[in-house]
């Protein structure tokens, strides 16, 4: 695998980290198994998705016909695939906070309301992002819903629209990713490109799905009900760069043109429909595959099956068994430390010697190197970075498995960074629960540092928002 390519490109390195930690294989396996037996609620629970809707209540409020549509979509929902494709921010690859994304739109003539009903996925604000949970609900254009009242941005985003990219969450349409990503048409055909001079103004051109813009713009314009053979959409490239794309819907391959966004503003540019990010950029998985930075087996199976022709999942790897003895230089000899009865202990010292050394430590003496190594493993293990990454992405089970594999399932953690991380995670989960219950307002909890929380975390969250990275 050409990892040197990823090391030279921060964008690819960013997505490699996301693919390693954000959606663990155990989550994919469990959620898929529950979805295949028809348990969509169980699949959501396995994928860290909270449900804020009830099909029975939908039938009572909006009618049986619309409820049947919602129920059909929920049965096709692959929640772990939705998590896989959710927008993320740098530098940690966490879910973009405070976001509402439309997954499906229901136009029912018999429904009473200010607008169409939307099936939406929401992410909590940054101060309540513990566990990286996603909530699933309905948006009817009002603020009457409890989940909408407590969310900072309840209205579906114009920029992130998965109702136009159902293949990013609908298991029955996942194979459409190959066409919609441009994987079946590598390169940039000249007749599909904008004018050469305008291409110089496009940042990160190699990441832009230029050959798909016309087709994606056509899908957007038709979904918006725009009539006529031509139309325009706003393309958002980064935080400040805006372009207007004029499309001929009848001959999209020959009528693609980019206009300066500064001119479009005076002509009503902000009112133009926004080209969704999923249609603006080349999907990161396709970039990783093309550069050789990742193997297909490390992708979500539905993604790998769509992007890699003739893909077939390989045999499951054999899990590495924890508890193998580790060697420590101790008083001129190489001693072993390993797991015994679920606890990390020195293997080459007699119990009486260990008791004497523990008494010496209690009297402020210097312990044996073997005991020093065990103490260091409890307080600041080599796996701490991986544990922290898993905790940040909500994979508490994976983080605990790493800790147990190192220290044993019956180990009692000592004071140190590892224990602080686990306690801070538990405290942030409480904050998320208070947010879900509506016991904390939109402004978040008090500014004071909560017990066990790293004082640098608020600054880190602001830095993640400032260095936002999307595809």
Buried (B, 14 or more C-beta within 10 A) or exposed (E): EEBEBBEEBEBBBBBBBBBBBBBBBEBBBBBBEBBEEEBBBBBBBBBBBBBBBEEEEBBEBBBEEBBEBBBEBBBBBBBBBBBBBBBBBBBBBBBBBBBBBBBBBBEBEEBEEEEBBBBBBBBBBBBBBBBBBBBBBBBBBEEEBEBBEBBBBBBBBBBBBBBBBBBBBBBBBBEBBBBBBBBEEEEBEEEBBBEEEBBEBBEEEEBBBBBBBBBBBBBBBEEEEBEEEEBBBBBBBEEEEBBBBBBBBEEBEEBBBBBEBEEBEEEEBEEBBBBBBBBBBBBBBBBBBEBEBBEBBBBBBBBBBBBBEEBEEEEEEEEEEBBEEBEBEBEEEEBBBBBEEEBBBBBBBEEEEBEEBEEBBEEEEEBBBBBBBBBEBBBEBEBBEBBBBBBBBBBBEBBBBBBBBBBBBEBEBBEBBBBBBBBBBEBBBEBBBEBBEEEBEEEBBEEEEBEBBBEEBBEEBEBBEEEEBBB
